[in-house]
Amino acid sequence: MEPSLDKCLYFCTNKGDVLNRHLAISAKKYIKFNHKEVELNWPVSFWREYDRLRGFPEETAVVVFRTRGCSWYNFSSCTMCGYFNDISRDIHEENLISQIDYVAERLGGIQVLKVFTSGSFLDQREIPLPVRDYFFERVGESVEKILIESRTEYINKSNLMASSIPLHKIRIAIGLESSDDNIIANSINKGSTFSKYVRAAQVARELGTEVRTYLLFKPLFVSEAMAIEDVKRSVRDAYPYTSDISINPVNVQKNTLLEHFWRRMLYRPPRLWSVAILLADLLEEGYRVVSFPTGANQLRGVHNENEDKKLLQLILKASLEQDPSQLREYIESSDLSRYRTWLEIENSLPMETDYSRIVESISQSSLTI
Ligand code: SF4
């Protein structure tokens, strides 16, 4: 039987977590577990992309394992997270072993692997210890760097030492999202805090692993102008504890509280200009930051008023090469007055209303007076 939300809230509150009970209940309401038949022995997806986990740009394999999902779903969910759409409660150890074999057979000499599980690789309810051991047996030798993701509560010495993890090859990605506990609790519902992140990152680094920190750009109920300031402050706060920082602009995932607001045009994903300016500023200040936005230039992802493929390409290039010069040139040569006006208007309103979409839908409606 899954623990009840009330029990969890009691438990969390007793442990001193910052949790907004109302938001936690609202976020949970939108979780829809997928009961469709899915292939349990194959990962959700497997592809190649570029990243710089060894300090230079290189082709990197990425796998999303189908697991039983993030333990946080048993209690609630982060307001933007729709990864539960990919999980299955029918997954057993033998299915995970088959998925690992699938990946091991397709690495084809690639040296870097990123592993996503729609939750935490270090959560033994998702990836049991024998499976974790098997994973490192199958791929640990052939790759030089492996990125895994984990919530903070699973990053402790006994868990990291519980199996044969090649710690020096690992970078643990932690979803801090923001260093502001108020945003973590009242916008994201992460069920964590900045101090928990600091403790987890310190333990990970003491044991010889690297840390990548995820920051969520423009969570629910935060205007774009405020979100820009939040990312800047969070980068400064998290930087002593991490190897690099990934700025992840929100993309609207299905069956989430965030989607509920977006569908009503009460939330607009951030503008690509904001990511570009943030990235250029932070790189120029000497921070190791990257941004590889998902769903960019689309309505559900980071986008400007008009599609801008060149800007996206320059954001990716600056991230991979840690050189913002071409991105800066492009920003300087562009007219950003409209963008700045939108930011000011949005910041003066109680919600992040998407006026462009409202205007578009009214102009397309057949209503005549
Ligand atoms: S911790 Fe990660 S996987 Fe779990 S609900 Fe939050 S974003 Fe989703």
Boltz pocket constraint, residues with backbone or C-beta under 6 A from the ligand:
constraints:
  - pocket:
      binder: B
      contacts: [[A, 70], [A, 71], [A, 72], [A, 73], [A, 76], [A, 77], [A, 78], [A, 81], [A, 82], [A, 83], [A, 118], [A, 119], [A, 120], [A, 151], [A, 175], [A, 189], [A, 190]]
      max_distance: 6.0
